């Protein structure tokens, strides 16, 4: 009974820590005192009020009654709310996180006793609370449009809910970009790119909101397909945002922490859930092509993770070594999920290999009976296999160049090499044809072994098979060259064994007789 009470007390303490996050209190106090937040909110309210006044004044000059005036005003308010929240809130949170990541101001992230997870949660909740403030200020204007014609309350609340979730995801993206270990100049360039992406997102959301207002959200809510699509898209976006959340925590964690463990566990769980959903759609529709979105997404995400994997250090910290299990089966499982390039390569290889085998099996079982898609599916299979081999080729080559020639330099050079090698290999044919004055689409469509991008340019299945055979042979050679390093990493993955103090009795020192007087 005492043990159960202690567990409940611990859960209650954890809940209180989650609720009373000091980072949230600190950030909200500074946001309230900031003229940026206050001025933007007042300007936002002023724009909403002026927009409403302009609509009513314009309508007063029309002889006929506008039957869709409520929908038009609601769409205008939605565009204003989307632009203000998506352009200001992520920028505000991202700039503050980036400022605290500078070398001259690391008090919160490295001197504080708060865990990295609580810091990232606090930053995210602060952004969510500021978004709630903006949406609360806009809610009376939105609700007022229901009194006019052309819009209903379910449409109002549904659109506001979708916009709020999108703003929260944008805040998490801003936090992740601010946590990247890059220089201030690169962060500014990344921030400009993110701002341009936000402008495009606002434009797309504007078109989407207008389309929803034309069709009527309330009438679509009774359709089961509407909710299936909404929940599917929401689940994918939530999974991506949660992945960025774990990556942000890993980026601000100390180098001695086991950064890879929570990220790899989460990615594996999401991969398994996606596999189950895809197989359910395949069985329901009796079409193997429904496995392709899950497979292609896995190839892209885990292919990008190879760059991060080869950038890991070979030597584990004492903090990580203390948590290595003693039992060989658990130790083998921990080797895949813990820090280290060798375990990360094995983990990625298992995920991508299983994904390709499942895709091959499902497609050959459910889709090759349709003659009009047989050639295209075979092309997809060969292209996927060649792309996987090439991704490992570039990653292992980058790691080999770093370990062989620049072993004393930081391990992130391996990831840089893994990106430079395919880019250089792809640019060489372009430069060659350019200087020969033969740069054309037909010349670039010829097979270029070793070029990852050429796989998707060539159209014949035998050409894709040649890419696959070349990439597989290259990968076999790189495995032989790095086999000694991999075996050494496996042998060194051992738990930290502390020397126990000796319990043998200590002999008494010999008695020295006193000198005769």
C-alpha positions in Angstrom: 0.0 0.0 0.0 2.9 2.4 0.8 4.5 1.7 -2.6 1.2 2.5 -4.4 0.9 5.7 -2.5 4.5 6.7 -3.3 3.8 6.0 -7.0 0.7 8.2 -6.9 2.6 10.9 -5.1 5.3 10.7 -7.8 2.7 10.9 -10.6 1.1 13.9 -8.9 4.5 15.6 -8.6 5.3 15.0 -12.2 1.9 16.4 -13.2 2.5 19.5 -11.1 5.9 20.0 -12.7 4.2 19.7 -16.1 1.6 22.2 -15.2 3.8 24.7 -13.4 6.6 24.9 -16.0 8.9 27.8 -15.0 9.8 28.3 -18.6 6.2 29.0 -19.5 5.9 31.4 -16.6 9.1 33.2 -17.6 8.2 33.4 -21.3 4.6 34.6 -20.7 5.8 37.2 -18.3 8.2 38.6 -20.8 5.6 38.3 -23.6 3.1 40.4 -21.6 5.8 43.0 -20.9 7.0 43.0 -24.6 5.8 45.8 -26.8 6.1 43.5 -29.8 3.3 41.2 -28.6 1.2 44.1 -27.3 1.6 46.2 -30.4 1.0 43.3 -32.8 -2.2 42.4 -30.9 -3.5 45.9 -31.0 -2.7 46.3 -34.6 -4.4 43.0 -35.3 -7.6 44.1 -33.6 -7.5 47.4 -35.4 -7.2 45.7 -38.8 -10.1 43.4 -37.9 -12.3 46.4 -36.9 -11.4 48.4 -40.0 -12.1 45.4 -42.2 -15.6 45.0 -40.7 -16.4 48.7 -41.0 -15.3 48.7 -44.7 -17.5 45.7 -45.4 -20.6 47.3 -43.8 -20.0 50.7 -45.4 -19.6 49.1 -48.8 -22.8 47.0 -48.3 -24.8 50.1 -47.4 -24.3 51.5 -50.9 -25.6 48.3 -52.6 -29.3 48.2 -53.5 -29.5 44.4 -53.2 -28.8 42.3 -50.2 -25.6 40.2 -50.2 -26.7 36.7 -49.3 -23.1 35.6 -48.7 -21.8 38.6 -46.8 -21.1 36.5 -43.6 -19.0 34.1 -45.5 -17.0 36.8 -47.2 -16.3 38.6 -43.9 -15.4 35.3 -42.3 -13.0 34.5 -45.1 -11.4 38.0 -44.7 -11.0 37.6 -40.9 -9.5 34.1 -41.4 -6.9 35.5 -43.8 -6.0 38.3 -41.4 -5.8 35.8 -38.4 -3.8 33.3 -40.4 -1.3 36.0 -41.6 -0.9 37.6 -38.2 -0.5 34.3 -36.2 1.6 32.4 -38.7 4.0 35.3 -39.4 4.4 36.7 -35.9 4.1 33.9 -33.3 6.6 31.4 -34.8 9.0 34.3 -35.5 8.7 35.6 -32.0 9.3 32.2 -30.4 12.0 31.2 -32.8 14.0 34.4 -32.3 13.9 34.0 -28.6 15.1 30.4 -28.7 17.8 31.2 -31.2 19.0 34.0 -28.9 19.3 31.7 -26.0 21.2 29.2 -28.2 24.1 31.7 -28.8 27.4 31.0 -27.0 27.1 34.3 -25.1 23.8 33.4 -23.5 23.6 29.8 -22.4 22.2 30.3 -18.9 18.8 28.8 -19.4 19.9 25.8 -21.5 23.1 24.7 -19.7 23.3 26.2 -16.2 19.6 25.7 -15.3 18.6 22.5 -13.6 15.6 22.2 -15.9 15.7 19.2 -18.3 15.8 19.8 -22.0 12.4 18.3 -22.4 10.8 20.8 -20.0 12.6 23.7 -21.7 11.2 22.7 -25.2 7.8 22.1 -23.7 7.8 25.5 -22.1 8.8 27.2 -25.3 6.0 25.4 -27.2 3.4 26.1 -24.6 4.3 29.8 -24.6 3.7 29.9 -28.3 0.4 28.0 -27.9 -0.7 30.4 -25.2 0.1 33.5 -27.4 -1.8 31.8 -30.2 -4.8 31.3 -27.9 -4.6 35.1 -27.0 -4.8 36.0 -30.7 -7.6 33.6 -31.4 -9.5 34.7 -28.4 -9.3 38.3 -29.6 -10.5 37.3 -33.0 -13.3 35.0 -31.7 -16.0 37.7 -31.2 -15.5 39.0 -34.7 -15.7 35.4 -36.1 -18.8 34.6 -34.1 -20.4 37.9 -35.2 -20.3 36.7 -38.8 -22.8 33.9 -37.9 -25.5 36.6 -37.4 -25.0 37.5 -41.1 -25.8 35.2 -44.0 -23.6 32.5 -45.6 -21.8 30.9 -42.6 -22.7 28.7 -39.7 -21.2 28.1 -36.3 -19.8 24.6 -37.1 -17.8 26.1 -40.0 -16.5 28.8 -37.8 -15.3 26.6 -35.0 -13.9 24.0 -37.4 -11.8 26.5 -39.3 -10.6 28.1 -36.1 -9.6 24.7 -34.8 -7.6 23.9 -38.0 -5.9 27.2 -38.0 -4.9 26.9 -34.4 -3.4 23.4 -34.9 -1.5 24.8 -37.9 -0.1 27.7 -35.9 1.0 25.2 -33.1 2.8 23.1 -35.7 4.5 26.3 -37.1 5.7 27.2 -33.6 7.3 23.7 -33.2 9.0 24.1 -36.6 10.4 27.5 -35.5 11.7 26.0 -32.3 13.4 23.2 -34.2 15.0 25.6 -36.7 16.2 27.8 -33.8 17.8 24.7 -32.1 19.9 23.8 -35.1 23.7 23.9 -34.3 24.5 26.3 -37.0 26.0 29.8 -37.1 24.0 33.0 -36.8 24.3 33.8 -40.5 22.9 30.4 -41.5 20.1 30.8 -39.0 19.1 34.1 -40.6 19.1 32.4 -44.0 17.1 29.5 -42.7 14.7 32.0 -41.1 14.2 33.9 -44.4 13.5 30.6 -46.1 11.0 29.7 -43.4 9.3 33.1 -43.8 8.9 32.6 -47.5 7.4 29.2 -46.8 5.0 30.8 -44.4 3.8 33.3 -47.1 3.1 30.4 -49.4 1.3 28.5 -46.6 -0.9 31.6 -45.9 -1.8 31.8 -49.6 -2.7 28.1 -49.7 -4.7 28.3 -46.5 -6.5 31.3 -48.0 -7.6 29.3 -51.0 -8.5 26.3 -48.8 -10.7 28.4 -46.5 -12.5 30.0 -49.5 -13.2 26.5 -50.9 -14.5 25.3 -47.5 -16.8 28.3 -47.3 -18.1 27.6 -50.8 -18.9 24.0 -50.0 -20.0 24.4 -46.4 -18.2 22.6 -43.6 -21.4 21.9 -41.7 -22.9 19.9 -44.6 -19.7 17.8 -45.0 -19.5 16.9 -41.3 -22.2 14.2 -41.7 -20.0 12.4 -44.2 -17.8 9.6 -42.9 -15.2 10.2 -45.6 -14.7 13.8 -44.5 -13.8 12.7 -40.9 -11.5 9.9 -42.2 -9.6 12.4 -44.4 -9.4 15.0 -41.6 -8.2 12.5 -39.0 -5.6 11.0 -41.4 -4.1 14.3 -42.3 -4.2 15.5 -38.7 -2.4 12.4 -37.5 0.3 12.8 -40.1 0.9 16.4 -39.2 0.8 15.6 -35.5 3.4 12.8 -36.0 5.7 15.1 -37.9 5.4 17.9 -35.3 6.1 15.4 -32.5 9.1 14.2 -34.3 10.4 17.8 -34.5 9.7 18.1 -30.8 11.9 15.1 -30.0 14.6 16.3 -32.4 14.6 19.7 -30.7 15.1 18.1 -27.3 18.0 16.1 -28.7 19.6 19.1 -30.2 19.7 21.1 -26.9 20.7 18.0 -24.8 24.3 17.8 -23.6 26.7 15.8 -25.7 27.0 13.2 -22.9 23.3 12.4 -23.0 21.8 9.5 -24.9 20.3 11.7 -27.6 19.5 9.0 -30.1 17.4 6.8 -27.8 14.0 8.7 -27.7 14.2 9.8 -31.3 14.9 6.3 -32.7 12.2 4.7 -30.4 9.6 7.3 -31.5 10.5 6.9 -35.2 10.3 3.1 -35.0 6.9 3.3 -33.3 5.5 5.7 -35.9 6.9 3.5 -38.6 5.1 0.5 -37.3 1.8 2.4 -36.9 2.1 3.6 -40.4 2.7 0.1 -41.6 -0.4 -1.1 -39.9 -2.6 1.7 -41.4 -1.2 1.1 -44.9 -1.8 -2.6 -44.7 -5.3 -2.0 -43.6 -5.9 0.2 -46.6 -4.3 -2.4 -48.9 -6.6 -5.1 -47.6 -9.7 -2.9 -47.7 -9.1 -1.7 -51.3 -7.4 -4.8 -52.6 -4.7 -2.6 -54.2 -1.1 -2.8 -53.3 -0.4 0.7 -54.4 -1.8 2.0 -51.1 1.5 0.8 -49.5 3.5 3.3 -51.6 2.8 6.5 -49.5 4.1 4.8 -46.4 7.1 3.3 -48.2 8.1 6.4 -50.0 7.8 8.5 -46.8 10.0 6.0 -44.9 12.6 6.1 -47.7 12.8 9.8 -47.6 12.8 10.3 -43.8 15.2 7.5 -43.0 17.4 8.4 -45.9 17.8 11.9 -44.5 18.5 10.4 -41.0 21.5 8.7 -42.5 23.3 12.0 -42.6 22.7 12.5 -38.9 23.6 8.9 -38.1 27.0 9.0 -39.6 27.7 12.3 -37.8 27.6 10.5 -34.4 30.7 10.0 -32.3 32.3 6.5 -32.0 33.1 6.9 -28.3 30.2 6.7 -25.9 30.2 8.9 -22.7 30.3 7.4 -19.3 26.7 8.5 -18.7 25.6 6.3 -21.6 27.9 3.4 -20.8 26.3 3.1 -17.3 22.9 2.4 -18.9 24.1 -0.4 -21.3 22.3 -3.6 -20.2 24.3 -6.6 -19.0 22.3 -9.3 -20.8 23.4 -9.9 -24.4 19.9 -9.8 -26.0 19.1 -6.5 -24.3 22.6 -5.2 -25.1 22.1 -6.1 -28.8 18.8 -4.2 -28.8 20.4 -1.2 -27.1 23.2 -1.2 -29.6 20.7 -0.3 -32.3 18.9 2.4 -30.4 21.7 4.0 -28.4 24.2 6.7 -29.6 26.8 5.7 -32.2 27.2 5.6 -35.9 27.5 1.8 -36.1 24.2 1.1 -34.3 22.5 3.9 -36.2 23.5 2.4 -39.6 22.3 -1.0 -38.5 19.0 0.5 -37.3 18.4 2.4 -40.5 19.4 -0.6 -42.6 16.9 -2.8 -40.8 14.1 -0.3 -41.2 14.7 0.4 -44.8 15.3 -3.3 -45.6 12.1 -4.4 -44.0 10.2 -1.5 -45.7 11.5 -2.6 -49.1 10.7 -6.2 -48.6 7.1 -5.4 -47.4 6.6 -3.1 -50.3 7.9 -5.7 -52.8 5.7 -8.4 -51.2 2.5 -6.3 -51.2 2.9 -5.0 -54.7 3.7 -8.3 -56.2 0.8 -9.9 -54.4 -2.0 -7.3 -55.0 -1.0 -5.1 -57.9 1.0 -7.0 -60.6 -2.2 -8.8 -61.7 -3.2 -5.4 -63.3 -1.3 -5.3 -66.7 -1.5 -1.5 -67.1 0.5 -0.8 -63.9 3.0 -3.7 -64.0 5.8 -1.8 -65.7 5.4 1.3 -63.6 5.5 -0.8 -60.4 8.6 -2.7 -61.4 10.3 0.6 -62.2 9.3 1.9 -58.7 10.7 -1.2 -57.1 14.1 -1.0 -58.9 14.3 2.7 -58.4 13.7 2.3 -54.6 16.3 -0.4 -54.3 18.9 1.6 -56.1 18.1 4.8 -54.1 18.5 2.9 -50.8 21.8 1.5 -51.9 23.1 4.9 -53.1 22.0 6.5 -49.8 24.1 4.0 -47.8 26.9 4.4 -50.3 27.2 8.1 -49.8 26.7 7.8 -46.0 29.4 5.2 -45.6 31.8 7.0 -48.0 31.4 10.2 -45.9 32.1 8.2 -42.8 35.1 6.5 -44.3 36.6 9.7 -45.5 36.2 11.2 -42.0 37.5 8.2 -40.1 40.4 7.6 -42.5 41.8 11.1 -43.1 40.2 13.5 -40.5 39.7 11.3 -37.5 40.7 14.1 -35.1 38.1 16.5 -36.5 34.5 16.7 -35.4 32.3 13.7 -36.4 29.8 16.1 -38.2 32.2 16.2 -41.1 31.1 12.7 -42.0 27.6 14.0 -42.5 28.9 17.0 -44.6 30.9 14.6 -46.8 27.7 12.4 -47.2 25.9 15.4 -48.6 28.8 16.8 -50.7 29.6 13.4 -52.5 26.2 13.0 -54.2 26.0 16.7 -55.0 29.4 16.7 -56.7 28.7 13.4 -58.5 25.5 14.9 -59.9 27.2 18.1 -61.0 30.1 16.5 -62.8 28.0 15.3 -65.8 26.3 18.6 -66.1 29.6 20.5 -66.1 31.0 18.0 -68.6 28.1 18.4 -71.1 28.1 22.2 -70.5 31.7 22.7 -71.5 31.2 20.4 -74.5 28.2 22.6 -75.5 26.0 19.5 -75.4 23.9 20.3 -72.3 20.4 19.1 -73.2 17.7 16.9 -71.7 18.5 14.0 -74.0 22.1 13.9 -72.9 21.1 14.0 -69.2 18.7 11.1 -69.7 21.6 8.7 -70.5 22.6 6.4 -67.6 25.1 7.9 -65.2 26.2 5.2 -62.7 26.7 6.6 -59.2 24.3 9.5 -59.7 21.3 9.1 -57.3 19.3 11.7 -59.2 19.8 9.9 -62.6 17.7 7.0 -61.3 14.5 9.1 -61.6 15.5 10.6 -65.0 16.1 7.3 -66.9 12.9 5.7 -68.0 13.8 2.1 -69.0 13.7 -0.7 -66.4 17.0 -2.2 -67.6 18.7 1.1 -66.9 17.3 1.2 -63.4 18.5 -2.4 -62.9 22.0 -1.3 -63.9 21.9 1.4 -61.3 20.7 -1.1 -58.7 23.6 -3.6 -59.5 26.2 -0.8 -59.5 25.0 0.7 -56.2 24.8 -2.8 -54.6 28.4 -3.6 -55.7 29.6 -0.3 -54.4 27.9 -0.8 -51.0 29.5 -4.3 -50.7 32.9 -2.8 -51.3 32.3 -0.1 -48.7 31.1 -2.7 -46.2 34.3 -4.7 -46.6 36.4 -1.5 -46.1 34.5 -0.6 -42.9 34.0 -4.1 -41.5 36.9 -3.8 -39.0 35.6 -0.5 -37.7 32.1 -2.0 -37.3 33.4 -5.0 -35.4 35.4 -2.8 -33.1 32.3 -0.7 -32.3 30.4 -3.9 -31.4 33.1 -5.1 -29.1 33.4 -1.7 -27.4 29.7 -1.6 -26.7 30.0 -2.9 -23.1 28.5 -1.7 -19.8 30.6 0.3 -17.5 31.9 -2.0 -14.8 32.9 -0.4 -11.6 35.7 -1.9 -9.5 34.3 -3.1 -6.2 36.3 -2.3 -3.1 38.3 -5.2 -1.7 36.8 -6.9 1.4 40.0 -8.8 2.4 41.1 -8.2 5.9 43.9 -5.7 6.2 47.0 -7.1 7.9 48.3 -5.2 10.9 51.6 -3.6 10.5 54.6 -5.4 12.1 55.4 -4.5 15.7 58.9 -2.9 16.0 60.5 -3.7 19.3 61.5 -0.7 21.4 65.3 -0.1 21.5 67.0 -1.2 24.7 67.9 1.7 26.9 
